[in-house]
């Protein structure tokens, strides 16, 4: 293994093929946009008028596509795909593994007479049958109950990858339970559409549909593929489990927004070309804070399509990185001591009349509409903060939360001082009917004076997990490796629930004789009072905030097991069932899956760390110690007993220190193995995850500290380990 690692290092980026991998970019990237997508424009060209209208109705109104229409769509898709060299098709879906899945089938079909044709029917388009028991299912499926189904999602366009037609699909079990991220997301989106549209009738009766939008920001690390292969911990866990930090990391703040290295720029250029072809509207690229950390971001899109595009992008990024001799790291904290990687989710609501409901307007009526959705969003987060925290919980994100511009585990809402003062004014609204003077004051001097453009009036609090940024809310706590659907399902579910409750309460006051605006002001007033605890404008990293948050009754769920335990609260189970997103059984299954994944990740890390410590660190340390011993013996032979002690003082000290640290590692590994075996023996998933968190992980630090001490002393022997970061962070 050690020899293989040294061989890998011989192919570091000093060869010509590492330097010259230039990419030609078309004069207009826009000409490539949706080239490989069965887009609306392509459908107009290939579909009959009836079939095209049926697809549009399914996308915009949620109507069902008839079987004969599906046959027409399938033939059109096949003809279009084959014109681009496609030979196979697949139902592309997002199981609970955290990555995408696909099973390819050929259009090729033998017929009589030794002949063959290409065939693709409506039945093939609508449904495929992968093995449901072989994917994470939380006990819903057994091995002897293997059948599951993927079903076409017409609201997300089909696309071509290589020679395969990919059809975005949901994934369900034989008995109908959801086994993926997309199905519950679609349910949540439908629920918030209905709830928000209903509330919009107070303000604009022309609105018939409200669409949640998402703009994600994808952060990532790039490392040379040879360096990546030289580290067994990076290969097997996605992060370096040990290794001292380089002398120069991000202390000088010189990487952020700096000049993009040539190799990375070539990677980015090719990535953007592939994104354009697949309809992913990427517009932003830049260096991030940590060395070799970067970010790209698209224009916002409808949530379902945005989630699909992010999952697709992560796959494309890995493929393109490979071509440029890079390996891409989505792990939230692959290296200690530097910024981790997040995936900020910018969420808002848009109407079919072209309005952003989280953007203020030019007059009091529009601003009351804005405040209605603004305050309801804050109230939703206040009521279901722990559920939102659970949605971003993972073993890798636990390493990231709470420092280096990543938000803390305490869920709070940042809205900026200007809007905070507006809410304070609204809080003073009289309970019940408003006097003419109060109406004038509210409409003209409070609501009417909200700036139409708030983008420059709200600071960007990087310590806030949920921040208002002018015309949207930014969920900053989502991890880089996460599927956006998890947080988006929760966000849209709680928004739907809150808007439903708001509508009922406002209607009840109207029935009692209050005017519509008076009823809305009264309910918003109560919501502001009830939600003040969740609003925080200060430093989320400070110890004072942790103490203050505790006084306010806000939970500080620092670990994944703590967060996932909250997910099973009856309040949250009932919420999902009421909104129609999950059954109790589905929530329990998903909770089981997440707990098992957490324990498995820690278990793998424990095994890898034990292996590296015993089979790489200790032998290298002992080799170096033996060389020191030979040196001391030689000094004694040359100088005799009296002089050699002074001359060999440092060597003797190093020999003793090496022995001490080797002993610490050996004992630490033994304790880690025992703790791991004990945790693995626990049958209850929640308790097992807690055991891995509280009993296994502490031993990591003991081994890591002793190994780091050895690395500082045994530099030459452990060169692939000690120098790895130095080389990694070199452009």
BANU-307629 format. One record per residue (C-alpha): residue number from 1; residue in one letter; x, z, y. Coordinates in steps of 0.1 Angstrom, whole numbers, padded with zeros to 4 digits. Example, Ala and Ser with C-alpha at 12.3 -4.5 7.8 and 13.67 -1.06 7.14 Angstrom:
% BANU-307629
- pos  code  xx  zz  yy
- 1  a  0123  0078  -0045
- 2  s  0137  0071  -0011
% end
This chain:
% BANU-307629
- pos  code  xx  zz  yy
- 1  x  0000  0000  0000
- 2  x  0028  0009  0024
- 3  x  0046  -0024  0016
- 4  x  0014  -0043  0023
- 5  x  0010  -0026  0057
- 6  x  0046  -0034  0067
- 7  x  0040  -0071  0056
- 8  x  0009  -0072  0078
- 9  x  0029  -0060  0108
- 10  x  0053  -0090  0103
- 11  x  0025  -0113  0116
- 12  x  0020  -0095  0149
- 13  x  0012  -0116  0180
- 14  x  0046  -0132  0185
- 15  x  0039  -0164  0166
- 16  x  0028  -0196  0183
- 17  x  -0006  -0196  0165
- 18  x  -0014  -0163  0181
- 19  x  -0007  -0176  0216
- 20  x  -0021  -0211  0216
- 21  x  -0058  -0210  0206
- 22  x  -0072  -0225  0237
- 23  x  -0109  -0235  0239
- 24  x  -0124  -0264  0258
- 25  x  -0155  -0254  0278
- 26  x  -0181  -0280  0288
- 27  x  -0185  -0285  0326
- 28  x  -0220  -0271  0323
- 29  x  -0227  -0244  0297
- 30  x  -0264  -0248  0305
- 31  x  -0263  -0282  0287
- 32  x  -0256  -0263  0254
- 33  x  -0284  -0238  0259
- 34  x  -0307  -0236  0229
- 35  x  -0290  -0265  0213
- 36  x  -0294  -0248  0179
- 37  x  -0327  -0231  0186
- 38  x  -0362  -0243  0176
- 39  x  -0372  -0236  0211
- 40  x  -0404  -0243  0231
- 41  x  -0390  -0276  0243
- 42  x  -0380  -0286  0207
- 43  x  -0414  -0276  0194
- 44  x  -0431  -0298  0220
- 45  x  -0411  -0327  0206
- 46  x  -0415  -0321  0169
- 47  x  -0450  -0304  0166
- 48  x  -0484  -0318  0169
- 49  x  -0504  -0306  0200
- 50  x  -0526  -0284  0177
- 51  x  -0496  -0268  0159
- 52  x  -0477  -0263  0192
- 53  x  -0507  -0245  0208
- 54  x  -0512  -0224  0177
- 55  x  -0476  -0212  0179
- 56  x  -0479  -0205  0217
- 57  x  -0511  -0185  0210
- 58  x  -0493  -0165  0183
- 59  x  -0465  -0157  0207
- 60  x  -0486  -0149  0238
- 61  x  -0518  -0136  0223
- 62  x  -0508  -0124  0188
- 63  x  -0533  -0147  0171
- 64  x  -0529  -0156  0134
- 65  x  -0514  -0189  0124
- 66  x  -0535  -0208  0099
- 67  x  -0519  -0220  0066
- 68  x  -0523  -0257  0074
- 69  x  -0506  -0251  0107
- 70  x  -0478  -0233  0090
- 71  x  -0473  -0264  0068
- 72  x  -0470  -0286  0099
- 73  x  -0445  -0262  0115
- 74  x  -0424  -0260  0083
- 75  x  -0421  -0298  0081
- 76  x  -0412  -0300  0117
- 77  x  -0386  -0273  0114
- 78  x  -0371  -0290  0084
- 79  x  -0369  -0324  0101
- 80  x  -0353  -0309  0132
- 81  x  -0328  -0288  0111
- 82  x  -0318  -0317  0089
- 83  x  -0312  -0338  0119
- 84  x  -0284  -0313  0127
- 85  x  -0269  -0313  0092
- 86  x  -0288  -0283  0078
- 87  x  -0292  -0280  0040
- 88  x  -0305  -0245  0034
- 89  x  -0329  -0220  0050
- 90  x  -0331  -0183  0050
- 91  x  -0354  -0155  0062
- 92  x  -0331  -0137  0086
- 93  x  -0340  -0100  0088
- 94  x  -0327  -0066  0099
- 95  x  -0328  -0040  0071
- 96  x  -0319  -0003  0076
- 97  x  -0283  -0010  0068
- 98  x  -0275  -0015  0104
- 99  x  -0265  -0051  0099
- 100  x  -0285  -0084  0093
- 101  x  -0294  -0098  0059
- 102  x  -0301  -0132  0046
- 103  x  -0307  -0150  0012
- 104  x  -0301  -0188  0014
- 105  x  -0324  -0213  -0004
- 106  x  -0318  -0250  -0005
- 107  x  -0343  -0276  0008
- 108  x  -0332  -0296  -0023
- 109  x  -0360  -0300  -0049
- 110  x  -0357  -0321  -0081
- 111  x  -0386  -0343  -0090
- 112  x  -0395  -0366  -0119
- 113  x  -0373  -0395  -0128
- 114  x  -0340  -0378  -0121
- 115  x  -0347  -0379  -0084
- 116  x  -0347  -0352  -0057
- 117  x  -0361  -0346  -0023
- 118  x  -0358  -0321  0005
- 119  x  -0389  -0299  0007
- 120  x  -0399  -0270  0029
- 121  x  -0436  -0259  0030
- 122  x  -0457  -0234  0050
- 123  x  -0455  -0210  0021
- 124  x  -0417  -0210  0021
- 125  x  -0417  -0206  0059
- 126  x  -0441  -0177  0059
- 127  x  -0426  -0156  0031
- 128  x  -0396  -0149  0009
- 129  x  -0390  -0122  -0018
- 130  x  -0357  -0103  -0016
- 131  x  -0351  -0072  -0037
- 132  x  -0365  -0042  -0018
- 133  x  -0350  -0015  -0040
- 134  x  -0314  -0026  -0032
- 135  x  -0318  -0019  0005
- 136  x  -0321  0016  0021
- 137  x  -0357  0027  0015
- 138  x  -0356  0065  0017
- 139  x  -0373  0068  -0017
- 140  x  -0402  0045  -0010
- 141  x  -0390  0020  -0036
- 142  x  -0375  0026  -0071
- 143  x  -0352  0002  -0090
- 144  x  -0380  -0007  -0113
- 145  x  -0402  -0014  -0083
- 146  x  -0379  -0040  -0068
- 147  x  -0403  -0064  -0051
- 148  x  -0403  -0067  -0014
- 149  x  -0412  -0093  0011
- 150  x  -0398  -0109  0042
- 151  x  -0424  -0125  0065
- 152  x  -0419  -0150  0094
- 153  x  -0420  -0136  0129
- 154  x  -0432  -0166  0150
- 155  x  -0426  -0147  0183
- 156  x  -0388  -0150  0178
- 157  x  -0375  -0186  0176
- 158  x  -0358  -0200  0145
- 159  x  -0321  -0210  0149
- 160  x  -0293  -0227  0130
- 161  x  -0261  -0210  0119
- 162  x  -0237  -0235  0103
- 163  x  -0258  -0255  0078
- 164  x  -0286  -0229  0075
- 165  x  -0319  -0227  0092
- 166  x  -0325  -0190  0100
- 167  x  -0361  -0177  0103
- 168  x  -0364  -0143  0120
- 169  x  -0385  -0121  0098
- 170  x  -0399  -0087  0091
- 171  x  -0391  -0069  0059
- 172  x  -0417  -0048  0040
- 173  x  -0421  -0032  0006
- 174  x  -0446  -0044  -0021
- 175  x  -0469  -0017  -0010
- 176  x  -0466  -0026  0027
- 177  x  -0443  0000  0041
- 178  x  -0418  -0012  0067
- 179  x  -0381  -0014  0055
- 180  x  -0366  -0029  0086
- 181  x  -0362  -0025  0124
- 182  x  -0383  -0054  0135
- 183  x  -0418  -0045  0120
- 184  x  -0421  -0011  0137
- 185  x  -0407  -0026  0169
- 186  x  -0434  -0053  0170
- 187  x  -0461  -0026  0165
- 188  x  -0447  -0005  0194
- 189  x  -0445  -0036  0216
- 190  x  -0481  -0044  0209
- 191  x  -0492  -0008  0216
- 192  x  -0474  -0006  0250
- 193  x  -0488  -0041  0259
- 194  x  -0524  -0028  0253
- 195  x  -0518  0005  0271
- 196  x  -0500  -0009  0301
- 197  x  -0525  -0038  0305
- 198  x  -0553  -0013  0305
- 199  x  -0537  0007  0333
- 200  x  -0529  -0025  0352
- 201  x  -0567  -0031  0356
- 202  x  -0566  -0004  0383
- 203  x  -0543  -0026  0404
- 204  x  -0547  -0062  0393
- 205  x  -0575  -0075  0370
- 206  x  -0557  -0108  0366
- 207  x  -0531  -0092  0344
- 208  x  -0539  -0098  0307
- 209  x  -0506  -0090  0291
- 210  x  -0476  -0067  0298
- 211  x  -0443  -0075  0281
- 212  x  -0415  -0049  0277
- 213  x  -0381  -0064  0287
- 214  x  -0346  -0054  0276
- 215  x  -0312  -0063  0290
- 216  x  -0285  -0048  0268
- 217  x  -0248  -0044  0276
- 218  x  -0225  -0047  0246
- 219  x  -0191  -0029  0247
- 220  x  -0165  -0035  0221
- 221  x  -0128  -0032  0212
- 222  x  -0106  -0061  0201
- 223  x  -0075  -0055  0179
- 224  x  -0051  -0079  0164
- 225  x  -0061  -0086  0128
- 226  x  -0026  -0078  0114
- 227  x  -0026  -0044  0132
- 228  x  -0062  -0038  0119
- 229  x  -0050  -0045  0083
- 230  x  -0021  -0021  0087
- 231  x  -0045  0008  0090
- 232  x  -0065  0019  0060
- 233  x  -0085  0043  0080
- 234  x  -0095  0015  0105
- 235  x  -0104  -0009  0077
- 236  x  -0125  0016  0057
- 237  x  -0141  0037  0085
- 238  x  -0139  0016  0117
- 239  x  -0118  0043  0135
- 240  x  -0084  0058  0134
- 241  x  -0087  0091  0117
- 242  x  -0053  0103  0129
- 243  x  -0024  0091  0150
- 244  x  -0010  0104  0183
- 245  x  -0020  0088  0215
- 246  x  0003  0063  0233
- 247  x  0022  0073  0264
- 248  x  0002  0049  0284
- 249  x  -0035  0047  0277
- 250  x  -0062  0044  0304
- 251  x  -0046  0070  0329
- 252  x  -0039  0044  0355
- 253  x  -0074  0029  0355
- 254  x  -0057  -0005  0355
- 255  x  -0077  -0022  0327
- 256  x  -0112  -0019  0341
- 257  x  -0122  -0052  0357
- 258  x  -0086  -0063  0354
- 259  x  -0074  -0098  0346
- 260  x  -0086  -0108  0312
- 261  x  -0057  -0114  0287
- 262  x  -0054  -0151  0277
- 263  x  -0060  -0145  0240
- 264  x  -0091  -0125  0248
- 265  x  -0103  -0151  0273
- 266  x  -0101  -0178  0247
- 267  x  -0122  -0156  0224
- 268  x  -0147  -0150  0251
- 269  x  -0150  -0187  0260
- 270  x  -0157  -0197  0224
- 271  x  -0181  -0168  0220
- 272  x  -0201  -0179  0251
- 273  x  -0203  -0215  0238
- 274  x  -0218  -0202  0205
- 275  x  -0242  -0179  0224
- 276  x  -0254  -0208  0246
- 277  x  -0261  -0229  0215
- 278  x  -0282  -0201  0200
- 279  x  -0301  -0194  0232
- 280  x  -0284  -0160  0240
- 281  x  -0282  -0160  0278
- 282  x  -0249  -0142  0283
- 283  x  -0238  -0141  0319
- 284  x  -0213  -0113  0323
- 285  x  -0179  -0106  0308
- 286  x  -0152  -0082  0319
- 287  x  -0125  -0057  0309
- 288  x  -0139  -0022  0302
- 289  x  -0121  0011  0310
- 290  x  -0101  0016  0278
- 291  x  -0072  -0006  0269
- 292  x  -0084  -0036  0248
- 293  x  -0120  -0027  0255
- 294  x  -0144  -0053  0268
- 295  x  -0181  -0059  0276
- 296  x  -0205  -0088  0278
- 297  x  -0241  -0088  0289
- 298  x  -0270  -0113  0290
- 299  x  -0300  -0118  0313
- 300  x  -0329  -0096  0303
- 301  x  -0354  -0110  0278
- 302  x  -0386  -0099  0260
- 303  x  -0376  -0069  0239
- 304  x  -0381  -0085  0204
- 305  x  -0361  -0115  0213
- 306  x  -0334  -0094  0230
- 307  x  -0331  -0072  0199
- 308  x  -0327  -0103  0177
- 309  x  -0302  -0118  0200
- 310  x  -0281  -0086  0201
- 311  x  -0280  -0084  0163
- 312  x  -0272  -0121  0161
- 313  x  -0245  -0117  0187
- 314  x  -0227  -0090  0168
- 315  x  -0225  -0113  0138
- 316  x  -0212  -0142  0159
- 317  x  -0186  -0119  0176
- 318  x  -0171  -0110  0143
- 319  x  -0169  -0146  0132
- 320  x  -0154  -0159  0164
- 321  x  -0129  -0129  0166
- 322  x  -0117  -0139  0131
- 323  x  -0109  -0174  0143
- 324  x  -0088  -0159  0171
- 325  x  -0069  -0135  0148
- 326  x  -0088  -0105  0162
- 327  x  -0109  -0079  0145
- 328  x  -0138  -0066  0166
- 329  x  -0146  -0029  0166
- 330  x  -0182  -0017  0174
- 331  x  -0175  0019  0164
- 332  x  -0185  0041  0193
- 333  x  -0152  0060  0193
- 334  x  -0125  0042  0173
- 335  x  -0097  0059  0192
- 336  x  -0094  0095  0204
- 337  x  -0085  0100  0241
- 338  x  -0101  0068  0255
- 339  x  -0136  0057  0265
- 340  x  -0159  0050  0237
- 341  x  -0182  0020  0234
- 342  x  -0219  0021  0243
- 343  x  -0248  -0004  0244
- 344  x  -0268  0004  0275
- 345  x  -0304  -0006  0271
- 346  x  -0320  -0016  0304
- 347  x  -0358  -0013  0299
- 348  x  -0387  -0024  0321
- 349  x  -0422  -0038  0319
- 350  x  -0433  -0073  0331
- 351  x  -0468  -0087  0336
- 352  x  -0479  -0122  0327
- 353  x  -0484  -0127  0365
- 354  x  -0447  -0124  0371
- 355  x  -0444  -0088  0383
- 356  x  -0418  -0062  0373
- 357  x  -0438  -0029  0371
- 358  x  -0407  -0008  0378
- 359  x  -0400  -0027  0410
- 360  x  -0415  -0015  0443
- 361  x  -0436  -0038  0463
- 362  x  -0442  -0047  0500
- 363  x  -0473  -0025  0506
- 364  x  -0488  0009  0496
- 365  x  -0510  -0006  0469
- 366  x  -0480  -0022  0451
- 367  x  -0460  0010  0455
- 368  x  -0488  0031  0440
- 369  x  -0487  0007  0411
- 370  x  -0449  0012  0409
- 371  x  -0452  0050  0411
- 372  x  -0478  0050  0384
- 373  x  -0455  0034  0358
- 374  x  -0424  0051  0372
- 375  x  -0439  0086  0369
- 376  x  -0455  0079  0335
- 377  x  -0421  0068  0322
- 378  x  -0405  0100  0333
- 379  x  -0434  0120  0318
- 380  x  -0430  0102  0285
- 381  x  -0393  0110  0284
- 382  x  -0401  0146  0293
- 383  x  -0426  0150  0265
- 384  x  -0406  0132  0238
- 385  x  -0369  0137  0249
- 386  x  -0359  0149  0214
- 387  x  -0373  0119  0198
- 388  x  -0354  0097  0221
- 389  x  -0322  0117  0213
- 390  x  -0329  0112  0176
- 391  x  -0332  0075  0181
- 392  x  -0295  0072  0192
- 393  x  -0281  0097  0167
- 394  x  -0253  0086  0143
- 395  x  -0221  0100  0129
- 396  x  -0201  0075  0151
- 397  x  -0221  0082  0183
- 398  x  -0215  0119  0179
- 399  x  -0179  0113  0187
- 400  x  -0188  0095  0220
- 401  x  -0215  0115  0236
- 402  x  -0205  0139  0264
- 403  x  -0174  0125  0281
- 404  x  -0156  0095  0294
- 405  x  -0186  0080  0311
- 406  x  -0208  0084  0280
- 407  x  -0239  0106  0286
- 408  x  -0242  0141  0271
- 409  x  -0265  0150  0243
- 410  x  -0290  0167  0267
- 411  x  -0316  0142  0276
- 412  x  -0323  0141  0314
- 413  x  -0336  0116  0339
- 414  x  -0317  0105  0370
- 415  x  -0338  0088  0397
- 416  x  -0317  0091  0429
- 417  x  -0323  0113  0459
- 418  x  -0346  0089  0477
- 419  x  -0371  0086  0450
- 420  x  -0367  0123  0442
- 421  x  -0379  0131  0478
- 422  x  -0408  0108  0473
- 423  x  -0419  0126  0442
- 424  x  -0416  0159  0460
- 425  x  -0440  0146  0487
- 426  x  -0464  0135  0460
- 427  x  -0462  0169  0444
- 428  x  -0478  0183  0476
- 429  x  -0510  0162  0471
- 430  x  -0542  0183  0474
- 431  x  -0559  0189  0440
- 432  x  -0592  0170  0441
- 433  x  -0605  0148  0469
- 434  x  -0581  0139  0497
- 435  x  -0589  0143  0534
- 436  x  -0586  0111  0555
- 437  x  -0554  0125  0571
- 438  x  -0539  0131  0536
- 439  x  -0548  0096  0525
- 440  x  -0531  0081  0556
- 441  x  -0500  0103  0552
- 442  x  -0497  0093  0515
- 443  x  -0503  0056  0519
- 444  x  -0484  0050  0550
- 445  x  -0457  0076  0554
- 446  x  -0449  0083  0517
- 447  x  -0458  0055  0493
- 448  x  -0457  0029  0520
- 449  x  -0421  0036  0529
- 450  x  -0406  0031  0495
- 451  x  -0381  0002  0501
- 452  x  -0390  -0030  0484
- 453  x  -0354  -0033  0471
- 454  x  -0342  0000  0456
- 455  x  -0311  -0015  0438
- 456  x  -0288  -0002  0466
- 457  x  -0306  0030  0471
- 458  x  -0300  0046  0437
- 459  x  -0265  0056  0427
- 460  x  -0253  0050  0392
- 461  x  -0249  0084  0376
- 462  x  -0227  0076  0345
- 463  x  -0233  0111  0331
- 464  x  -0271  0106  0328
- 465  x  -0285  0094  0295
- 466  x  -0316  0079  0312
- 467  x  -0312  0066  0347
- 468  x  -0333  0046  0371
- 469  x  -0312  0018  0385
- 470  x  -0335  0002  0411
- 471  x  -0359  -0019  0390
- 472  x  -0355  -0006  0355
- 473  x  -0345  0024  0334
- 474  x  -0311  0024  0318
- 475  x  -0308  0042  0285
- 476  x  -0271  0048  0285
- 477  x  -0269  0069  0253
- 478  x  -0274  0040  0228
- 479  x  -0242  0035  0208
- 480  x  -0222  0002  0205
- 481  x  -0229  -0002  0168
- 482  x  -0266  0006  0169
- 483  x  -0295  -0018  0165
- 484  x  -0313  -0018  0199
- 485  x  -0346  -0017  0180
- 486  x  -0343  0020  0171
- 487  x  -0343  0032  0208
- 488  x  -0367  0004  0219
- 489  x  -0392  0014  0192
- 490  x  -0392  0050  0205
- 491  x  -0392  0040  0241
- 492  x  -0422  0017  0238
- 493  x  -0441  0041  0215
- 494  x  -0438  0070  0239
- 495  x  -0446  0048  0269
- 496  x  -0477  0035  0251
- 497  x  -0488  0071  0243
- 498  x  -0482  0083  0278
- 499  x  -0501  0054  0295
- 500  x  -0530  0059  0271
- 501  x  -0532  0095  0281
- 502  x  -0529  0087  0318
- 503  x  -0558  0062  0316
- 504  x  -0580  0088  0299
- 505  x  -0572  0114  0325
- 506  x  -0577  0091  0355
- 507  x  -0610  0078  0341
- 508  x  -0622  0114  0336
- 509  x  -0616  0122  0372
- 510  x  -0633  0090  0384
- 511  x  -0663  0100  0363
- 512  x  -0663  0133  0382
- 513  x  -0667  0114  0415
- 514  x  -0631  0109  0427
- 515  x  -0620  0075  0441
- 516  x  -0596  0056  0420
- 517  x  -0566  0062  0442
- 518  x  -0574  0099  0446
- 519  x  -0577  0102  0408
- 520  x  -0543  0085  0403
- 521  x  -0526  0106  0430
- 522  x  -0540  0138  0414
- 523  x  -0528  0129  0379
- 524  x  -0494  0118  0391
- 525  x  -0491  0151  0410
- 526  x  -0496  0170  0378
- 527  x  -0472  0148  0359
- 528  x  -0445  0154  0385
- 529  x  -0449  0191  0383
- 530  x  -0448  0190  0345
- 531  x  -0418  0168  0343
- 532  x  -0395  0183  0369
- 533  x  -0374  0200  0343
- 534  x  -0362  0167  0329
- 535  x  -0351  0154  0363
- 536  x  -0314  0161  0371
- 537  x  -0292  0145  0398
- 538  x  -0259  0162  0392
- 539  x  -0229  0162  0368
- 540  x  -0242  0160  0332
- 541  x  -0207  0169  0319
- 542  x  -0205  0203  0336
- 543  x  -0209  0236  0319
- 544  x  -0233  0247  0346
- 545  x  -0257  0219  0336
- 546  x  -0256  0230  0300
- 547  x  -0266  0265  0311
- 548  x  -0292  0252  0335
- 549  x  -0307  0228  0309
- 550  x  -0311  0257  0285
- 551  x  -0330  0276  0312
- 552  x  -0353  0246  0317
- 553  x  -0360  0245  0280
- 554  x  -0341  0212  0273
- 555  x  -0325  0210  0239
- 556  x  -0288  0203  0236
- 557  x  -0287  0185  0202
- 558  x  -0250  0179  0199
- 559  x  -0249  0166  0163
- 560  x  -0268  0141  0143
- 561  x  -0282  0166  0118
- 562  x  -0296  0187  0147
- 563  x  -0312  0156  0163
- 564  x  -0327  0142  0131
- 565  x  -0342  0176  0122
- 566  x  -0363  0173  0154
- 567  x  -0375  0139  0143
- 568  x  -0397  0155  0116
- 569  x  -0416  0177  0141
- 570  x  -0453  0173  0135
- 571  x  -0458  0163  0171
- 572  x  -0436  0133  0166
- 573  x  -0451  0124  0132
- 574  x  -0486  0125  0147
- 575  x  -0475  0104  0177
- 576  x  -0463  0076  0155
- 577  x  -0494  0076  0134
- 578  x  -0517  0077  0165
- 579  x  -0500  0047  0181
- 580  x  -0498  0029  0147
- 581  x  -0461  0024  0146
- 582  x  -0452  0045  0115
- 583  x  -0471  0064  0088
- 584  x  -0458  0099  0080
- 585  x  -0443  0085  0048
- 586  x  -0424  0058  0067
- 587  x  -0409  0083  0092
- 588  x  -0399  0106  0063
- 589  x  -0382  0077  0045
- 590  x  -0363  0066  0076
- 591  x  -0352  0102  0083
- 592  x  -0339  0104  0048
- 593  x  -0320  0072  0051
- 594  x  -0304  0083  0084
- 595  x  -0294  0117  0070
- 596  x  -0279  0101  0038
- 597  x  -0260  0076  0059
- 598  x  -0246  0104  0081
- 599  x  -0234  0123  0050
- 600  x  -0220  0092  0034
- 601  x  -0200  0083  0065
- 602  x  -0185  0117  0067
- 603  x  -0178  0117  0030
- 604  x  -0159  0084  0032
- 605  x  -0139  0096  0062
- 606  x  -0130  0128  0043
- 607  x  -0118  0107  0013
- 608  x  -0098  0083  0034
- 609  x  -0082  0111  0055
- 610  x  -0072  0130  0023
- 611  x  -0057  0098  0009
- 612  x  -0037  0090  0040
- 613  x  -0025  0126  0044
- 614  x  -0014  0130  0008
- 615  x  -0001  0095  0000
- 616  x  0013  0083  0033
- 617  x  0020  0112  0057
- 618  x  0035  0137  0033
- 619  x  0057  0113  0013
- 620  x  0071  0099  0046
- 621  x  0077  0133  0060
- 622  x  0095  0145  0029
- 623  x  0117  0113  0029
- 624  x  0127  0121  0065
- 625  x  0132  0158  0056
- 626  x  0156  0147  0028
- 627  x  0176  0126  0052
- 628  x  0179  0157  0075
- 629  x  0190  0178  0046
- 630  x  0217  0153  0037
- 631  x  0228  0154  0073
- 632  x  0230  0191  0073
- 633  x  0250  0191  0041
- 634  x  0274  0166  0056
- 635  x  0279  0187  0087
- 636  x  0286  0217  0066
- 637  x  0312  0198  0046
- 638  x  0329  0185  0077
- 639  x  0328  0216  0100
- 640  x  0325  0245  0076
- 641  x  0302  0275  0077
- 642  x  0309  0287  0112
- 643  x  0305  0255  0133
- 644  x  0279  0237  0114
- 645  x  0251  0262  0121
- 646  x  0253  0255  0158
- 647  x  0256  0218  0153
- 648  x  0227  0216  0128
- 649  x  0204  0239  0147
- 650  x  0179  0212  0156
- 651  x  0180  0196  0122
- 652  x  0173  0230  0105
- 653  x  0144  0236  0129
- 654  x  0129  0202  0121
- 655  x  0133  0208  0083
- 656  x  0114  0240  0087
- 657  x  0087  0225  0109
- 658  x  0082  0196  0084
- 659  x  0078  0221  0055
- 660  x  0053  0241  0075
- 661  x  0032  0211  0085
- 662  x  0034  0196  0050
- 663  x  0020  0229  0037
- 664  x  -0008  0229  0063
- 665  x  -0018  0194  0053
- 666  x  -0017  0202  0016
- 667  x  -0039  0233  0021
- 668  x  -0061  0214  0045
- 669  x  -0067  0186  0021
- 670  x  -0075  0210  -0007
- 671  x  -0100  0229  0015
- 672  x  -0115  0196  0026
- 673  x  -0119  0184  -0010
- 674  x  -0136  0216  -0019
- 675  x  -0159  0215  0011
- 676  x  -0168  0179  0004
- 677  x  -0176  0186  -0032
- 678  x  -0198  0215  -0022
- 679  x  -0216  0194  0004
- 680  x  -0221  0166  -0020
- 681  x  -0238  0189  -0045
- 682  x  -0265  0199  -0020
- 683  x  -0297  0180  -0030
- 684  x  -0317  0184  0002
- 685  x  -0307  0156  0026
- 686  x  -0311  0177  0058
- 687  x  -0290  0206  0044
- 688  x  -0264  0182  0030
- 689  x  -0260  0166  0064
- 690  x  -0256  0200  0080
- 691  x  -0230  0210  0054
- 692  x  -0210  0179  0061
- 693  x  -0212  0185  0098
- 694  x  -0205  0223  0098
- 695  x  -0184  0227  0066
- 696  x  -0165  0195  0060
- 697  x  -0157  0181  0095
- 698  x  -0138  0212  0107
- 699  x  -0111  0206  0081
- 700  x  -0105  0172  0096
- 701  x  -0090  0188  0127
- 702  x  -0066  0210  0106
- 703  x  -0052  0180  0088
- 704  x  -0051  0158  0119
- 705  x  -0032  0184  0140
- 706  x  -0006  0189  0113
- 707  x  -0003  0152  0108
- 708  x  0001  0146  0145
- 709  x  0029  0171  0147
- 710  x  0047  0154  0118
- 711  x  0042  0120  0134
- 712  x  0060  0132  0166
- 713  x  0089  0143  0144
- 714  x  0090  0116  0118
- 715  x  0086  0086  0140
- 716  x  0107  0060  0121
- 717  x  0092  0069  0087
- 718  x  0056  0067  0100
- 719  x  0062  0037  0122
- 720  x  0029  0019  0113
- 721  x  0010  0051  0121
- 722  x  0028  0064  0152
- 723  x  0035  0031  0169
- 724  x  0002  0016  0160
- 725  x  -0016  0026  0192
- 726  x  0014  0017  0214
- 727  x  0012  -0019  0200
- 728  x  -0026  -0019  0200
- 729  x  -0028  -0012  0237
- 730  x  -0002  -0039  0245
- 731  x  -0016  -0071  0259
% end
